[in-house]
Amino acid sequence: MLLFLIACLVVAVAADCECGYTAKIGTSISSLSSYLFTDLLESDFLHIANITQDTDWNPQNFTVTAAAGRGPYGMNHTVKNVVANGITDINNWTGPGILGGDPGLQLTVSGGVPLDGYIDTAEMDSTRTDMLWGSYRASMKLSPIAGTCSAFFWYFNDSQEIDMEFLSSQFNPQNKSFPVNLVLQSSKSVQANFNAMAAGTYAIANLPFNPTTGYHEYRIDFIPGTVIFYADGQILATMDNTAVPTSAGHLILTNWSNGNNLWSSGPPVQNSTISISYVKAYFNSSLSARQSDWTKRCKNTSVQGSICQIPDQKSSPDPNIAAGNDTAANTYFFSDHPMEVVNQTVYKKSGAFVRMDVGTRSAVLLLVVALVAILL
């Protein structure tokens, strides 16, 4: 009976997303193609207790001089400005965080003129640096306080970088102007003193909503030769040129200011905070070990359930917006379903077990007990 139970569980594992996760990507309905991504990284920041204990992400501690940052002030990226403000009830998706105010992971730029010439800022980098082609998504609520640059971007080096940058000094609620700066840094932009506009890899899109009054999903689809930028599932811009990166990189979330009037402006007159409710990344790994893992676990892509469709977020995933008996913030995480992330390198210590229902938890516990019994 024990061996039969284990066999059944193993079969179930082999039928849930073992070949990966797929997204339909294209610049129009007629040009949509399905792309398969073998790996994932999902972070639910609405329910995180302590970011320093989350092994998916590394809050940063480093300084940038004024000269290096091309601004009148230096920057002090400090862990103390990266703060978890999670909702204490893991079954609740609305209400303030434990510290009050907007829930999620908070990145803050300290306000006022710094006495030492360095503005305290915030940055957080993904632990994984093997992210190549993929669909990268972050839900954020931005700050209305002028004088900062908030950004969600993919990065390999200064000449291979994909940015979505939000300059709070550009926001104007009176005329509904909420631009987002879309940038590909390339060897040409580096040669032009990091001027992507001169390199032809820069675009400005106006968001159809106020990004400072609610949470919205910002998305970068990065496929060979093409980068597509989205907001709440709507395409903002497409870039198809030789500047599209070809190396693997990592994700960065940041909120900074160095007083440069041509970009971040600032410093802000008071603390300026952005809140992040989630990051979801579906991608192909550059690591041979991960590629080998995929080959071993994916036996037949035609088996039903072996490939899972990534849900598209086409509305605001905001904790304050009702969605039936729930809120719009309760979006789908494969990581909440252990059988859909088998063999995935999920670094987060709390992992998919945090929000499992009782039935799923019991099934997993039974599997563990059975395996231990065999080993003994």
Helices and strands as residue ranges (DSSP letters): H 2-13, E 20-25, G 29-31, E 33-37, E 39-44, G 45-47, G 51-53, E 57-59, E 62-64, H 66-69, E 74-77, G 79-81, E 82-85, E 104-109, E 118-126, E 131-141, E 149-157, E 160-167, G 168-170, G 173-175, E 179-185, H 187-191, H 196-199, E 202-206, E 216-223, E 226-231, E 234-239, E 250-256, E 272-285, H 288-297, E 307-309, E 322-323, E 326-327, G 334-336, G 338-340, G 351-353, H 358-375
